[in-house]
Amino acid sequence: MAGKFVISLTRAKDDADRATVAFVVANAAVAGDKDVVMFLSLEGVRLSQKGYADDVHESGFADRKSTRLNSSHSQQSRMPS
């Protein structure tokens, strides 16, 4: 199990701070060459909808494009667009 992260995200626009922190942690883990799974439930599922996350931003953090998981290290989503 060492080197693997599962991050459960239940927030989106209703709590931009928590949503942003989850992606910052996931991005840091991927950058550290760790396997990462993001589990989205409740409001967090909305982040999988195309365009929904475009304006989710918490002050003090980099914008969404900077915290997006690096696709060269992560698997492509199998969810329909």
Residue frames as a rotation matrix with the C-alpha (Angstrom) as fourth column:
MET 1
0.564 0.826 0.000 0.00
0.826 -0.564 0.000 0.00
0.000 0.000 -1.000 0.00
ALA 2
0.062 -0.590 -0.805 2.94
0.396 -0.726 0.563 2.35
-0.916 -0.353 0.189 0.40
GLY 3
-0.868 -0.470 -0.160 3.06
0.093 -0.470 0.878 4.93
-0.488 0.747 0.452 -2.32
LYS 4
-0.581 0.745 0.328 -0.68
0.605 0.126 0.786 4.87
0.544 0.655 -0.524 -3.03
PHE 5
-0.929 0.321 -0.182 -3.17
-0.120 -0.730 -0.672 7.61
-0.349 -0.603 0.717 -2.25
VAL 6
-0.347 0.904 0.252 -6.96
0.830 0.171 0.531 7.51
0.436 0.393 -0.809 -2.26
ILE 7
-0.986 0.042 -0.164 -8.50
0.032 -0.906 -0.422 10.95
-0.166 -0.421 0.891 -1.90
SER 8
-0.263 0.962 0.070 -12.21
0.965 0.262 0.026 11.22
0.007 0.075 -0.997 -1.19
LEU 9
-0.998 -0.060 -0.034 -13.72
0.057 -0.994 0.089 14.49
-0.039 0.087 0.995 -2.36
THR 10
-0.308 0.949 -0.070 -17.27
0.941 0.293 -0.169 15.37
-0.140 -0.118 -0.983 -1.34
ARG 11
0.228 0.334 -0.915 -17.17
0.333 -0.910 -0.249 19.12
-0.915 -0.248 -0.319 -2.00
ALA 12
-0.097 -0.225 0.969 -17.18
0.985 -0.163 0.061 21.38
0.144 0.961 0.238 -5.06
LYS 13
-0.368 -0.001 0.930 -18.46
0.232 -0.969 0.090 24.95
0.901 0.249 0.357 -5.39
ASP 14
0.718 0.696 0.008 -20.16
0.125 -0.140 0.982 24.58
0.684 -0.705 -0.187 -2.01
ASP 15
0.831 -0.553 -0.056 -16.70
-0.031 -0.148 0.989 24.52
-0.555 -0.820 -0.140 -0.35
ALA 16
0.876 -0.471 -0.105 -14.04
-0.185 -0.127 -0.975 25.64
0.446 0.873 -0.198 -2.82
ASP 17
0.185 -0.843 0.505 -11.33
-0.981 -0.185 0.050 25.47
0.051 -0.505 -0.862 -0.14
ARG 18
0.136 -0.096 0.986 -11.80
-0.417 0.897 0.145 21.74
-0.899 -0.431 0.082 0.49
ALA 19
0.917 0.237 0.322 -12.20
0.183 0.469 -0.864 21.00
-0.356 0.851 0.387 -3.21
THR 20
0.720 -0.692 -0.050 -9.00
-0.507 -0.475 -0.719 22.86
0.474 0.543 -0.693 -4.05
VAL 21
0.073 -0.717 0.693 -7.00
-0.953 0.155 0.261 21.27
-0.294 -0.680 -0.672 -1.23
ALA 22
0.541 0.180 0.821 -7.97
-0.088 0.984 -0.158 17.77
-0.836 0.013 0.548 -2.43
PHE 23
0.958 -0.173 0.228 -6.56
0.255 0.153 -0.955 18.51
0.131 0.973 0.190 -5.88
VAL 24
0.474 -0.838 0.272 -3.43
-0.794 -0.540 -0.279 20.16
0.380 -0.083 -0.921 -4.47
VAL 25
0.131 -0.388 0.912 -2.75
-0.706 0.609 0.361 17.04
-0.696 -0.691 -0.194 -2.36
ALA 26
0.742 0.202 0.640 -3.45
0.225 0.824 -0.521 14.74
-0.632 0.530 0.566 -5.32
ASN 27
0.907 -0.419 0.045 -1.19
-0.122 -0.364 -0.923 16.78
0.403 0.832 -0.381 -7.59
ALA 28
0.249 -0.844 0.476 1.63
-0.968 -0.232 0.094 16.72
0.031 -0.484 -0.875 -5.02
ALA 29
0.283 -0.091 0.955 1.31
-0.335 0.923 0.188 12.94
-0.899 -0.373 0.231 -4.69
VAL 30
0.921 0.060 0.386 1.43
0.330 0.406 -0.852 12.47
-0.208 0.912 0.354 -8.48
ALA 31
0.697 -0.708 0.110 4.47
-0.527 -0.610 -0.592 14.76
0.486 0.355 -0.798 -8.64
GLY 32
0.000 -0.676 0.737 6.05
-0.949 0.232 0.213 12.50
-0.315 -0.700 -0.641 -6.01
ASP 33
-0.531 -0.204 -0.823 5.49
-0.669 0.696 0.260 9.52
0.520 0.688 -0.506 -8.33
LYS 34
-0.797 0.378 0.472 2.67
-0.206 0.564 -0.799 8.06
-0.568 -0.734 -0.372 -6.21
ASP 35
-0.733 0.672 0.103 -0.41
0.473 0.395 0.788 6.27
0.489 0.627 -0.607 -7.50
VAL 36
-0.882 0.457 -0.112 -3.50
-0.255 -0.663 -0.704 8.41
-0.396 -0.592 0.702 -6.90
VAL 37
-0.540 0.829 0.148 -7.21
0.717 0.360 0.597 7.63
0.441 0.428 -0.789 -7.04
MET 38
-0.917 0.363 0.165 -9.73
-0.398 -0.848 -0.350 10.44
0.014 -0.386 0.922 -6.63
PHE 39
-0.603 0.787 -0.126 -13.07
0.789 0.613 0.049 9.22
0.116 -0.070 -0.991 -5.27
LEU 40
-0.907 0.348 0.236 -15.78
-0.318 -0.935 0.154 11.79
0.275 0.065 0.959 -6.02
SER 41
-0.460 0.828 -0.320 -19.08
0.843 0.521 0.137 11.63
0.280 -0.207 -0.937 -4.16
LEU 42
0.170 0.669 -0.724 -21.92
0.757 -0.559 -0.338 13.97
-0.631 -0.490 -0.601 -3.22
GLU 43
0.828 0.160 -0.538 -21.11
-0.102 -0.899 -0.425 17.47
-0.552 0.407 -0.728 -4.54
GLY 44
-0.132 -0.988 -0.079 -17.65
-0.392 -0.021 0.920 16.34
-0.910 0.152 -0.385 -5.65
VAL 45
-0.117 0.161 0.980 -19.20
0.706 0.708 -0.032 14.38
-0.699 0.688 -0.197 -8.52
ARG 46
0.853 0.503 -0.140 -20.11
0.291 -0.680 -0.673 17.67
-0.434 0.533 -0.726 -10.16
LEU 47
0.243 -0.854 -0.461 -16.40
-0.540 -0.513 0.667 18.33
-0.806 0.087 -0.586 -10.71
SER 48
-0.504 -0.407 0.762 -16.40
0.313 0.736 0.600 15.54
-0.805 0.542 -0.244 -13.31
GLN 49
0.532 0.757 0.378 -18.89
0.693 -0.134 -0.708 17.46
-0.485 0.639 -0.596 -15.46
LYS 50
-0.248 -0.680 0.690 -17.22
0.954 -0.297 0.050 19.28
0.171 0.671 0.722 -18.33
GLY 51
-0.271 0.018 0.962 -16.80
0.272 -0.958 0.094 22.98
0.923 0.287 0.255 -17.53
TYR 52
0.724 0.657 -0.210 -18.20
0.374 -0.119 0.920 22.81
0.579 -0.744 -0.332 -13.98
ALA 53
0.507 -0.592 -0.627 -14.82
0.802 0.057 0.595 23.20
-0.316 -0.804 0.503 -12.27
ASP 54
0.069 -0.540 0.839 -13.65
0.798 -0.475 -0.371 26.05
0.599 0.695 0.398 -14.49
ASP 55
0.081 0.007 0.997 -14.52
-0.218 -0.976 0.024 28.71
0.972 -0.220 -0.078 -11.93
VAL 56
0.938 0.109 -0.330 -13.77
0.275 0.347 0.897 26.77
0.212 -0.932 0.295 -8.73
HIS 57
-0.042 -0.971 0.237 -10.89
0.394 -0.234 -0.889 28.67
0.918 0.056 0.392 -7.18
GLU 58
0.798 0.189 -0.572 -9.91
0.601 -0.182 0.778 29.46
0.043 -0.965 -0.259 -3.63
SER 59
0.735 -0.556 0.388 -7.74
-0.408 -0.820 -0.401 32.48
0.541 0.137 -0.830 -2.92
GLY 60
0.344 -0.722 0.600 -4.24
-0.835 0.057 0.547 31.60
-0.430 -0.689 -0.583 -1.82
PHE 61
0.109 -0.262 0.959 -4.05
0.218 0.947 0.234 28.57
-0.970 0.184 0.161 -4.15
ALA 62
-0.881 -0.405 -0.244 -2.95
-0.186 -0.178 0.966 28.25
-0.435 0.897 0.081 -7.75
ASP 63
-0.099 0.889 -0.448 -5.74
-0.963 -0.198 -0.181 28.26
-0.249 0.413 0.876 -10.31
ARG 64
0.619 0.516 0.592 -7.42
-0.421 0.855 -0.304 25.04
-0.663 -0.061 0.746 -11.42
LYS 65
0.886 -0.297 -0.356 -5.21
-0.261 0.314 -0.913 24.57
0.383 0.901 0.201 -14.46
SER 66
-0.067 -0.972 0.226 -2.14
-0.792 -0.086 -0.605 24.54
0.607 -0.219 -0.764 -12.23
THR 67
-0.404 -0.047 0.914 -3.60
-0.811 0.481 -0.333 21.95
-0.424 -0.875 -0.233 -9.87
ARG 68
0.680 0.623 -0.387 -4.99
-0.733 0.591 -0.336 19.60
0.019 0.512 0.859 -12.52
LEU 69
0.459 -0.499 0.735 -3.51
-0.085 0.799 0.596 16.13
-0.884 -0.336 0.324 -12.26
ASN 70
-0.262 -0.670 -0.695 -0.74
-0.852 -0.178 0.493 15.60
-0.454 0.721 -0.524 -14.76
SER 71
0.714 0.695 -0.079 -2.27
-0.639 0.603 -0.478 13.23
-0.285 0.392 0.875 -17.32
SER 72
0.201 -0.701 -0.684 1.12
-0.632 0.441 -0.638 11.77
0.749 0.560 -0.354 -18.22
HIS 73
-0.828 -0.511 0.231 1.28
-0.485 0.444 -0.754 10.29
0.282 -0.736 -0.615 -14.69
SER 74
-0.491 0.729 0.477 -2.39
-0.432 0.272 -0.860 9.43
-0.757 -0.629 0.181 -14.19
GLN 75
-0.702 0.344 0.623 -4.83
0.638 0.693 0.336 7.23
-0.316 0.634 -0.706 -16.01
GLN 76
-0.854 0.505 0.129 -7.36
-0.300 -0.679 0.670 8.84
0.426 0.533 0.731 -18.29
SER 77
-0.522 0.755 0.396 -10.84
-0.591 0.015 -0.807 9.00
-0.615 -0.655 0.438 -16.83
ARG 78
-0.952 0.255 0.168 -13.20
0.305 0.766 0.565 6.29
0.015 0.590 -0.807 -17.98
MET 79
-0.239 0.902 -0.359 -16.23
0.431 -0.233 -0.872 8.44
-0.870 -0.363 -0.333 -17.32
PRO 80
0.016 0.304 0.953 -18.27
0.995 -0.097 0.014 9.64
0.096 0.948 -0.304 -20.31
SER 81
-0.916 -0.401 -0.024 -17.98
0.402 -0.915 -0.043 13.31
-0.005 -0.049 0.999 -21.22
